[in-house]
Amino acid sequence: MDRTQNQTTSVGPSTVLAYLDPNYWSHPFYYRDERFSREEHYEWFKDYSHFRHLIQQHIKPYYSLLELGCGNSQLCEELYKDGITQQTCIDISAVAVEKMQKKLLSKGYKDIKVLEADMLDLPFTNESFDVVVEKGTMDVLFVDSGDPWNPRPATVDKVMAMLQGVHRVLKPDGIFISITFGQPHFRRPLFEAPEFTWSVEWSTFGDTFHYFFYILRKGRRSLDSRKHTERIAIAPISLLQDELENEDYIFRTNIDEINM
């Protein structure tokens, strides 16, 4: 979550579990007054410049793209500058959506649609998009997941609802890009559920700490996905606090609270 220099002091929640409360993202008091009113821009998991070389390998200018959980990120603006003009961004927060709409209009990005919507219940028809992108949005679903090797059923249900929706709205040869903390041994069992037809490959970016960049290609899954899932240039992970000091819901995690 790489900050820009023009941001104000963080106004994140006092506990990690607040990220699971829909009120945090949608209620005027929790989100607008406590965060958006004082924060113009925030990037979860680094800004576009850190993974531009990866995303450009998979997105063409004529593609239609859906971004999940846009918040106040500049990702859609950066993609637009790179020629991706057919964009739809969604967020569960009405305040975030309104602010994003105004910001994009003020900058002349009139083609980008910004809608209030829940990623667990996508309001789009089947096979609507060439690409779906999420950056740190799915990770919020895991903050109360319990044992990462055996997540709680409620967590799995939410993640699967998200993935099923993404798979449904992707075109037959569409691509899902997930930018996340989640390591392959935790994400693959979910990505490779039997109902999905996508192949799974990944890369990393970052300096001392490596973020994961997953590329899931619909309709490309092999019969033995475990055997053929591709691993691309995974470097050793080094968890250094100076690299992660702005990662709100990681450093606000209270282990005792989560294990209750």
Short mmCIF file of the C-alpha atoms (twelve columns), coordinates in Angstrom:
data_MODEL
# 
_entry.id   MODEL 
# 
loop_
_atom_site.group_PDB 
_atom_site.id 
_atom_site.type_symbol 
_atom_site.label_atom_id 
_atom_site.label_alt_id 
_atom_site.label_comp_id 
_atom_site.label_asym_id 
_atom_site.label_seq_id 
_atom_site.Cartn_x 
_atom_site.Cartn_y 
_atom_site.Cartn_z 
_atom_site.pdbx_PDB_model_num 
ATOM 1   C CA . MET A 1   0.000   0.000   0.000   1 
ATOM 2   C CA . ASP A 2   2.307   2.604   -1.295  1 
ATOM 3   C CA . ARG A 3   1.465   6.148   -0.293  1 
ATOM 4   C CA . THR A 4   1.859   9.216   -2.474  1 
ATOM 5   C CA . GLN A 5   3.518   12.285  -1.028  1 
ATOM 6   C CA . ASN A 6   0.398   14.468  -1.095  1 
ATOM 7   C CA . GLN A 7   -1.666  12.303  1.217   1 
ATOM 8   C CA . THR A 8   -2.748  13.232  4.705   1 
ATOM 9   C CA . THR A 9   -2.374  11.142  7.828   1 
ATOM 10  C CA . SER A 10  -3.854  7.663   7.644   1 
ATOM 11  C CA . VAL A 11  -7.278  7.264   9.145   1 
ATOM 12  C CA . GLY A 12  -7.487  3.488   9.109   1 
ATOM 13  C CA . PRO A 13  -9.579  1.593   11.633  1 
ATOM 14  C CA . SER A 14  -8.390  0.815   15.143  1 
ATOM 15  C CA . THR A 15  -8.714  -2.956  14.672  1 
ATOM 16  C CA . VAL A 16  -8.241  -5.265  11.709  1 
ATOM 17  C CA . LEU A 17  -11.775 -6.682  11.988  1 
ATOM 18  C CA . ALA A 18  -13.218 -3.284  11.125  1 
ATOM 19  C CA . TYR A 19  -12.234 -3.964  7.520   1 
ATOM 20  C CA . LEU A 20  -14.857 -6.717  7.455   1 
ATOM 21  C CA . ASP A 21  -17.630 -4.345  8.559   1 
ATOM 22  C CA . PRO A 22  -19.538 -3.068  5.505   1 
ATOM 23  C CA . ASN A 23  -20.107 0.137   7.468   1 
ATOM 24  C CA . TYR A 24  -16.380 0.857   7.277   1 
ATOM 25  C CA . TRP A 25  -16.572 1.006   3.495   1 
ATOM 26  C CA . SER A 26  -20.056 2.441   2.995   1 
ATOM 27  C CA . HIS A 27  -21.362 4.295   6.032   1 
ATOM 28  C CA . PRO A 28  -20.783 8.086   5.919   1 
ATOM 29  C CA . PHE A 29  -19.338 8.222   9.435   1 
ATOM 30  C CA . TYR A 30  -16.906 5.358   9.072   1 
ATOM 31  C CA . TYR A 31  -15.698 5.994   5.579   1 
ATOM 32  C CA . ARG A 32  -16.402 9.525   4.379   1 
ATOM 33  C CA . ASP A 33  -15.820 11.393  7.622   1 
ATOM 34  C CA . GLU A 34  -13.037 9.168   8.937   1 
ATOM 35  C CA . ARG A 35  -11.171 8.449   5.745   1 
ATOM 36  C CA . PHE A 36  -12.275 9.912   2.422   1 
ATOM 37  C CA . SER A 37  -12.887 13.380  3.796   1 
ATOM 38  C CA . ARG A 38  -9.174  13.613  4.631   1 
ATOM 39  C CA . GLU A 39  -7.624  11.228  2.120   1 
ATOM 40  C CA . GLU A 40  -7.577  11.907  -1.609  1 
ATOM 41  C CA . HIS A 41  -5.457  8.983   -2.744  1 
ATOM 42  C CA . TYR A 42  -4.316  5.689   -1.311  1 
ATOM 43  C CA . GLU A 43  -2.682  2.744   -3.072  1 
ATOM 44  C CA . TRP A 44  -2.965  -0.742  -1.626  1 
ATOM 45  C CA . PHE A 45  -0.030  -2.950  -2.682  1 
ATOM 46  C CA . LYS A 46  2.116   -0.378  -4.481  1 
ATOM 47  C CA . ASP A 47  1.145   1.953   -7.296  1 
ATOM 48  C CA . TYR A 48  0.850   1.173   -10.994 1 
ATOM 49  C CA . SER A 49  4.481   1.940   -11.789 1 
ATOM 50  C CA . HIS A 50  5.603   -1.132  -9.803  1 
ATOM 51  C CA . PHE A 51  3.614   -3.659  -11.850 1 
ATOM 52  C CA . ARG A 52  3.040   -1.809  -15.144 1 
ATOM 53  C CA . HIS A 53  5.547   -4.073  -16.892 1 
ATOM 54  C CA . LEU A 54  3.479   -7.100  -15.831 1 
ATOM 55  C CA . ILE A 55  0.000   -5.843  -16.600 1 
ATOM 56  C CA . GLN A 56  0.976   -4.555  -20.048 1 
ATOM 57  C CA . GLN A 57  1.781   -8.121  -21.098 1 
ATOM 58  C CA . HIS A 58  -1.864  -9.125  -20.690 1 
ATOM 59  C CA . ILE A 59  -4.060  -6.123  -21.526 1 
ATOM 60  C CA . LYS A 60  -4.712  -4.697  -24.994 1 
ATOM 61  C CA . PRO A 61  -6.103  -1.190  -25.648 1 
ATOM 62  C CA . TYR A 62  -9.367  -2.551  -27.073 1 
ATOM 63  C CA . TYR A 63  -10.112 -4.719  -24.017 1 
ATOM 64  C CA . SER A 64  -13.049 -3.992  -21.724 1 
ATOM 65  C CA . LEU A 65  -11.925 -3.973  -18.098 1 
ATOM 66  C CA . LEU A 66  -13.642 -4.226  -14.719 1 
ATOM 67  C CA . GLU A 67  -11.835 -3.063  -11.576 1 
ATOM 68  C CA . LEU A 68  -13.095 -4.408  -8.242  1 
ATOM 69  C CA . GLY A 69  -12.885 -2.118  -5.214  1 
ATOM 70  C CA . CYS A 70  -11.459 0.998   -6.846  1 
ATOM 71  C CA . GLY A 71  -11.583 3.106   -3.663  1 
ATOM 72  C CA . ASN A 72  -9.513  6.224   -4.286  1 
ATOM 73  C CA . SER A 73  -6.755  4.448   -6.220  1 
ATOM 74  C CA . GLN A 74  -5.283  5.953   -9.382  1 
ATOM 75  C CA . LEU A 75  -5.123  2.584   -11.134 1 
ATOM 76  C CA . CYS A 76  -7.933  3.368   -13.585 1 
ATOM 77  C CA . GLU A 77  -6.306  6.678   -14.513 1 
ATOM 78  C CA . GLU A 78  -2.958  5.039   -15.170 1 
ATOM 79  C CA . LEU A 79  -4.562  2.308   -17.258 1 
ATOM 80  C CA . TYR A 80  -6.457  4.950   -19.215 1 
ATOM 81  C CA . LYS A 81  -3.193  6.744   -19.978 1 
ATOM 82  C CA . ASP A 82  -1.905  3.453   -21.355 1 
ATOM 83  C CA . GLY A 83  -4.849  3.270   -23.747 1 
ATOM 84  C CA . ILE A 84  -7.331  1.146   -21.756 1 
ATOM 85  C CA . THR A 85  -10.387 3.384   -22.190 1 
ATOM 86  C CA . GLN A 86  -13.223 0.835   -21.797 1 
ATOM 87  C CA . GLN A 87  -13.179 0.670   -18.024 1 
ATOM 88  C CA . THR A 88  -15.802 0.054   -15.363 1 
ATOM 89  C CA . CYS A 89  -14.838 0.543   -11.727 1 
ATOM 90  C CA . ILE A 90  -16.934 -0.560  -8.778  1 
ATOM 91  C CA . ASP A 91  -16.805 0.021   -5.044  1 
ATOM 92  C CA . ILE A 92  -19.168 -0.805  -2.200  1 
ATOM 93  C CA . SER A 93  -18.847 2.715   -0.806  1 
ATOM 94  C CA . ALA A 94  -21.232 5.290   -2.293  1 
ATOM 95  C CA . VAL A 95  -18.928 8.037   -1.007  1 
ATOM 96  C CA . ALA A 96  -15.907 6.505   -2.711  1 
ATOM 97  C CA . VAL A 97  -17.856 6.180   -5.952  1 
ATOM 98  C CA . GLU A 98  -19.071 9.767   -5.874  1 
ATOM 99  C CA . LYS A 99  -15.599 11.116  -5.191  1 
ATOM 100 C CA . MET A 100 -14.069 8.971   -7.921  1 
ATOM 101 C CA . GLN A 101 -16.708 10.075  -10.438 1 
ATOM 102 C CA . LYS A 102 -16.048 13.738  -9.711  1 
ATOM 103 C CA . LYS A 103 -12.291 13.304  -9.837  1 
ATOM 104 C CA . LEU A 104 -12.336 11.487  -13.165 1 
ATOM 105 C CA . LEU A 105 -14.703 14.014  -14.734 1 
ATOM 106 C CA . SER A 106 -12.518 16.891  -13.543 1 
ATOM 107 C CA . LYS A 107 -9.545  15.280  -15.282 1 
ATOM 108 C CA . GLY A 108 -11.428 14.579  -18.482 1 
ATOM 109 C CA . TYR A 109 -11.714 10.788  -18.107 1 
ATOM 110 C CA . LYS A 110 -15.365 10.731  -19.177 1 
ATOM 111 C CA . ASP A 111 -15.269 7.214   -20.615 1 
ATOM 112 C CA . ILE A 112 -14.557 5.492   -17.294 1 
ATOM 113 C CA . LYS A 113 -17.715 4.246   -15.578 1 
ATOM 114 C CA . VAL A 114 -17.752 4.205   -11.767 1 
ATOM 115 C CA . LEU A 115 -20.564 2.298   -10.089 1 
ATOM 116 C CA . GLU A 116 -21.618 1.421   -6.558  1 
ATOM 117 C CA . ALA A 117 -21.630 -2.370  -6.421  1 
ATOM 118 C CA . ASP A 118 -20.616 -5.335  -4.264  1 
ATOM 119 C CA . MET A 119 -17.907 -7.631  -5.635  1 
ATOM 120 C CA . LEU A 120 -19.737 -10.556 -4.003  1 
ATOM 121 C CA . ASP A 121 -22.802 -9.892  -6.152  1 
ATOM 122 C CA . LEU A 122 -21.648 -8.413  -9.456  1 
ATOM 123 C CA . PRO A 123 -24.515 -6.678  -11.317 1 
ATOM 124 C CA . PHE A 124 -23.266 -7.496  -14.815 1 
ATOM 125 C CA . THR A 125 -24.403 -9.932  -17.471 1 
ATOM 126 C CA . ASN A 126 -22.452 -13.058 -18.298 1 
ATOM 127 C CA . GLU A 127 -19.285 -12.670 -20.372 1 
ATOM 128 C CA . SER A 128 -19.213 -8.863  -20.174 1 
ATOM 129 C CA . PHE A 129 -15.494 -8.144  -19.754 1 
ATOM 130 C CA . ASP A 130 -12.170 -9.091  -21.295 1 
ATOM 131 C CA . VAL A 131 -10.309 -8.419  -18.044 1 
ATOM 132 C CA . VAL A 132 -11.199 -8.191  -14.363 1 
ATOM 133 C CA . VAL A 133 -8.615  -6.652  -12.021 1 
ATOM 134 C CA . GLU A 134 -8.479  -6.514  -8.250  1 
ATOM 135 C CA . LYS A 135 -5.680  -5.028  -6.178  1 
ATOM 136 C CA . GLY A 136 -5.860  -5.784  -2.470  1 
ATOM 137 C CA . THR A 137 -9.649  -6.066  -2.521  1 
ATOM 138 C CA . MET A 138 -9.873  -9.823  -2.094  1 
ATOM 139 C CA . ASP A 139 -7.333  -9.677  0.755   1 
ATOM 140 C CA . VAL A 140 -9.888  -7.876  2.912   1 
ATOM 141 C CA . LEU A 141 -11.972 -11.059 2.911   1 
ATOM 142 C CA . PHE A 142 -9.122  -12.924 4.599   1 
ATOM 143 C CA . VAL A 143 -8.496  -10.676 7.616   1 
ATOM 144 C CA . ASP A 144 -10.746 -12.876 9.787   1 
ATOM 145 C CA . SER A 145 -10.030 -16.166 8.036   1 
ATOM 146 C CA . GLY A 146 -8.415  -18.023 10.948  1 
ATOM 147 C CA . ASP A 147 -5.840  -20.660 9.997   1 
ATOM 148 C CA . PRO A 148 -4.554  -19.693 6.526   1 
ATOM 149 C CA . TRP A 149 -4.102  -23.390 5.677   1 
ATOM 150 C CA . ASN A 150 -7.721  -24.095 6.596   1 
ATOM 151 C CA . PRO A 151 -9.726  -20.852 6.366   1 
ATOM 152 C CA . ARG A 152 -13.057 -20.532 8.072   1 
ATOM 153 C CA . PRO A 153 -16.055 -21.675 6.004   1 
ATOM 154 C CA . ALA A 154 -17.544 -18.178 6.057   1 
ATOM 155 C CA . THR A 155 -14.340 -16.802 4.528   1 
ATOM 156 C CA . VAL A 156 -14.261 -19.487 1.857   1 
ATOM 157 C CA . ASP A 157 -17.904 -18.808 1.001   1 
ATOM 158 C CA . LYS A 158 -17.224 -15.103 0.460   1 
ATOM 159 C CA . VAL A 159 -14.087 -15.682 -1.584  1 
ATOM 160 C CA . MET A 160 -15.835 -18.269 -3.727  1 
ATOM 161 C CA . ALA A 161 -18.779 -15.914 -4.296  1 
ATOM 162 C CA . MET A 162 -16.330 -13.303 -5.527  1 
ATOM 163 C CA . LEU A 163 -14.448 -15.710 -7.777  1 
ATOM 164 C CA . GLN A 164 -17.633 -17.222 -9.181  1 
ATOM 165 C CA . GLY A 165 -18.857 -13.749 -10.083 1 
ATOM 166 C CA . VAL A 166 -15.557 -12.875 -11.731 1 
ATOM 167 C CA . HIS A 167 -15.539 -16.113 -13.706 1 
ATOM 168 C CA . ARG A 168 -19.130 -15.502 -14.818 1 
ATOM 169 C CA . VAL A 169 -18.593 -11.942 -16.108 1 
ATOM 170 C CA . LEU A 170 -15.374 -12.784 -17.949 1 
ATOM 171 C CA . LYS A 171 -15.599 -13.496 -21.654 1 
ATOM 172 C CA . PRO A 172 -14.729 -17.061 -22.720 1 
ATOM 173 C CA . ASP A 173 -11.063 -16.178 -23.154 1 
ATOM 174 C CA . GLY A 174 -11.025 -13.453 -20.480 1 
ATOM 175 C CA . ILE A 175 -8.320  -12.794 -17.892 1 
ATOM 176 C CA . PHE A 176 -8.589  -12.239 -14.149 1 
ATOM 177 C CA . ILE A 177 -5.654  -10.355 -12.611 1 
ATOM 178 C CA . SER A 178 -5.299  -10.511 -8.825  1 
ATOM 179 C CA . ILE A 179 -2.666  -8.391  -7.066  1 
ATOM 180 C CA . THR A 180 -2.298  -9.600  -3.510  1 
ATOM 181 C CA . PHE A 181 -0.326  -10.564 -0.424  1 
ATOM 182 C CA . GLY A 182 -1.654  -14.105 -0.763  1 
ATOM 183 C CA . GLN A 183 1.013   -16.697 -1.473  1 
ATOM 184 C CA . PRO A 184 0.332   -19.479 -4.016  1 
ATOM 185 C CA . HIS A 185 -0.012  -22.259 -1.461  1 
ATOM 186 C CA . PHE A 186 -2.928  -20.311 0.073   1 
ATOM 187 C CA . ARG A 187 -4.538  -18.990 -3.117  1 
ATOM 188 C CA . ARG A 188 -4.262  -21.988 -5.446  1 
ATOM 189 C CA . PRO A 189 -6.806  -24.198 -3.644  1 
ATOM 190 C CA . LEU A 190 -9.382  -21.434 -4.173  1 
ATOM 191 C CA . PHE A 191 -8.381  -20.425 -7.692  1 
ATOM 192 C CA . GLU A 192 -8.284  -24.083 -8.776  1 
ATOM 193 C CA . ALA A 193 -11.744 -25.042 -7.516  1 
ATOM 194 C CA . PRO A 194 -13.422 -27.520 -9.925  1 
ATOM 195 C CA . GLU A 195 -16.025 -25.058 -11.235 1 
ATOM 196 C CA . PHE A 196 -13.413 -22.737 -12.722 1 
ATOM 197 C CA . THR A 197 -11.935 -23.182 -16.195 1 
ATOM 198 C CA . TRP A 198 -9.051  -20.773 -15.854 1 
ATOM 199 C CA . SER A 199 -5.365  -21.600 -15.782 1 
ATOM 200 C CA . VAL A 200 -3.316  -20.097 -12.966 1 
ATOM 201 C CA . GLU A 201 0.112   -18.518 -13.197 1 
ATOM 202 C CA . TRP A 202 1.836   -15.871 -11.161 1 
ATOM 203 C CA . SER A 203 4.755   -13.522 -10.867 1 
ATOM 204 C CA . THR A 204 6.037   -11.185 -8.167  1 
ATOM 205 C CA . PHE A 205 7.016   -7.551  -7.846  1 
ATOM 206 C CA . GLY A 206 8.407   -5.382  -5.083  1 
ATOM 207 C CA . ASP A 207 11.816  -4.863  -3.559  1 
ATOM 208 C CA . THR A 208 12.362  -6.458  -0.168  1 
ATOM 209 C CA . PHE A 209 8.805   -7.758  0.173   1 
ATOM 210 C CA . HIS A 210 7.255   -9.467  -2.831  1 
ATOM 211 C CA . TYR A 211 3.643   -8.944  -3.806  1 
ATOM 212 C CA . PHE A 212 1.950   -11.557 -5.961  1 
ATOM 213 C CA . PHE A 213 0.571   -10.891 -9.428  1 
ATOM 214 C CA . TYR A 214 -1.764  -13.700 -10.491 1 
ATOM 215 C CA . ILE A 215 -2.988  -14.185 -14.056 1 
ATOM 216 C CA . LEU A 216 -5.996  -16.487 -14.420 1 
ATOM 217 C CA . ARG A 217 -6.957  -17.244 -18.038 1 
ATOM 218 C CA . LYS A 218 -10.519 -18.449 -18.513 1 
ATOM 219 C CA . GLY A 219 -10.916 -21.557 -20.655 1 
ATOM 220 C CA . ARG A 220 -7.225  -22.477 -20.393 1 
ATOM 221 C CA . ARG A 221 -7.250  -24.900 -17.492 1 
ATOM 222 C CA . SER A 222 -5.485  -28.194 -18.080 1 
ATOM 223 C CA . LEU A 223 -6.834  -31.550 -16.905 1 
ATOM 224 C CA . ASP A 224 -4.155  -31.638 -14.237 1 
ATOM 225 C CA . SER A 225 -3.982  -28.034 -13.088 1 
ATOM 226 C CA . ARG A 226 -1.771  -28.856 -10.119 1 
ATOM 227 C CA . LYS A 227 0.849   -30.299 -12.433 1 
ATOM 228 C CA . HIS A 228 0.715   -27.593 -15.069 1 
ATOM 229 C CA . THR A 229 0.121   -24.434 -13.038 1 
ATOM 230 C CA . GLU A 230 2.982   -22.184 -13.971 1 
ATOM 231 C CA . ARG A 231 5.277   -20.552 -11.468 1 
ATOM 232 C CA . ILE A 232 7.070   -17.493 -12.798 1 
ATOM 233 C CA . ALA A 233 10.148  -16.012 -11.141 1 
ATOM 234 C CA . ILE A 234 9.241   -16.355 -7.458  1 
ATOM 235 C CA . ALA A 235 11.961  -14.819 -5.329  1 
ATOM 236 C CA . PRO A 236 12.420  -15.477 -1.602  1 
ATOM 237 C CA . ILE A 237 10.067  -13.437 0.553   1 
ATOM 238 C CA . SER A 238 11.584  -11.060 3.072   1 
ATOM 239 C CA . LEU A 239 9.158   -9.457  5.498   1 
ATOM 240 C CA . LEU A 240 10.764  -6.160  6.451   1 
ATOM 241 C CA . GLN A 241 8.777   -3.615  8.430   1 
ATOM 242 C CA . ASP A 242 10.155  -0.598  6.584   1 
ATOM 243 C CA . GLU A 243 8.697   -2.030  3.377   1 
ATOM 244 C CA . LEU A 244 5.322   -2.796  4.979   1 
ATOM 245 C CA . GLU A 245 4.872   0.099   7.387   1 
ATOM 246 C CA . ASN A 246 1.885   1.458   5.455   1 
ATOM 247 C CA . GLU A 247 0.085   -1.880  5.096   1 
ATOM 248 C CA . ASP A 248 -2.847  -0.949  7.331   1 
ATOM 249 C CA . TYR A 249 -4.669  -4.189  7.924   1 
ATOM 250 C CA . ILE A 250 -1.488  -6.218  8.336   1 
ATOM 251 C CA . PHE A 251 0.143   -4.089  11.026  1 
ATOM 252 C CA . ARG A 252 -3.176  -3.454  12.767  1 
ATOM 253 C CA . THR A 253 -3.757  -7.188  13.135  1 
ATOM 254 C CA . ASN A 254 -4.237  -8.295  16.712  1 
ATOM 255 C CA . ILE A 255 -3.556  -12.032 16.777  1 
ATOM 256 C CA . ASP A 256 -5.567  -12.562 19.956  1 
ATOM 257 C CA . GLU A 257 -8.512  -10.740 18.430  1 
ATOM 258 C CA . ILE A 258 -8.504  -12.836 15.255  1 
ATOM 259 C CA . ASN A 259 -8.182  -16.111 17.159  1 
ATOM 260 C CA . MET A 260 -11.179 -15.382 19.386  1 
# 
